[in-house]
Amino acid sequence: MRRAATSMIEGDGLLRRLRGDGAPRPVVDPGLAGGLRDWLEDGLVEAVGGLPGDSETVRVNKESLSQVLLCEAHLVARRGAPRVMTVELARGSLVDALFRQWVTTGAVEDPWNDALEALAVEGDRDGVGSFVTGLPPTRRHQMMAEVAEHAAEIVARWPVLSPAWLPRTQERLEVPLCGGRVVLAGVVDLVLGRPAQDRASVCLVELKSGTRRVEHRGDLHFYALLEALRSGAPPFRIATYYSATGELDAEPVEEEMLVRTLARVLDGALRLCRLAAGAEPERTPNPLCAWCAGLRECVPGQRRAGTDVPRPVDSLAELHPETA
């Protein structure tokens, strides 16, 4: 499998990378998407049959997938805990809003106010506006400077995209399986191109304001599988853009990768179905045990963390800045 390339680029170079550096677009296998869907549904049919008739739809997204594969008990504890906003999450939401504004309008005048106004128009469900307003003045001014730096990187490196590329931001991907009892779902920061029946022509792009993590590649692979199942044709290219450094981590989409991703998604979906059916969650000690909301009731996690007192959620940035 060809390795992904990462570099700091701008303007035409960035567009060439997203186009695949002139490489020919792969021919779409007309039976691939159907085969992948059949594989998933065949693998899920027994687990879905064990769900209570009145159970809610089992939704599989990148967060639930990563968490259930890491530790089922961690997923269950996190679902029952209130969502805690952190500086890193707030900054990410603000930078995401500016990226959407730049892609759709080609203008960013006042990064801080533009981002807050954009979130307010969208409903600001996570309460980013009130969170940043409540920060100490020194930390708020520091965040304002950070957001401005990310905005400058985006403006400097991303050209205004031609309408011919059909750029769509916050594109929702949803794939119902087994009569809708299981739904694979995701939201992609930027989608370029239109699905084609003969040659793959879609590029998926995720924006990250934090540091690079190996998990980001898995998230994109999940989105590539969703696009293949949704449209019948896989994307030809996927990429993560890091607004702090200007790096673009891009790779082609190949059948081997889709098959590996499907196996991962099926494993996670089976676990989620088992939990939805009322099974006791398995406990798997891991590096996040120290921050788990269920640590007080988890002996294996306490052994892994060396304590029975969870660390504050906002200190999770020490390990994974975008995971809190």
Secondary structure, DSSP 8 states (H G I E B T S, - for coil): ----EEEE--HHHHHHHHHTTT----B--TTHHHHHHHHHHHHHHHHHHTS-TT---EEE-HHHHHHHHH-HHHHHHHHHS-----HHHHHHHHHHHHHHHHHHHS--S-HHHHHHHHHHHHT-TT-HHHHHHTS-HHHHHHHHHHHHHHHHHHHHH-----GGG--EEEEEEEEEEGGGTEEEEEEEEEEES---SSB---EEEEEESS---HHHHHHHHHHHHHHHHHHSS--SEEEEEETTTTEEEEEE--HHHHHHHHHHHHHHHHHHHHHHTT--------TTGGG-TTGGG-HHHHHHHTSSS---GGGGGGT-TTT-
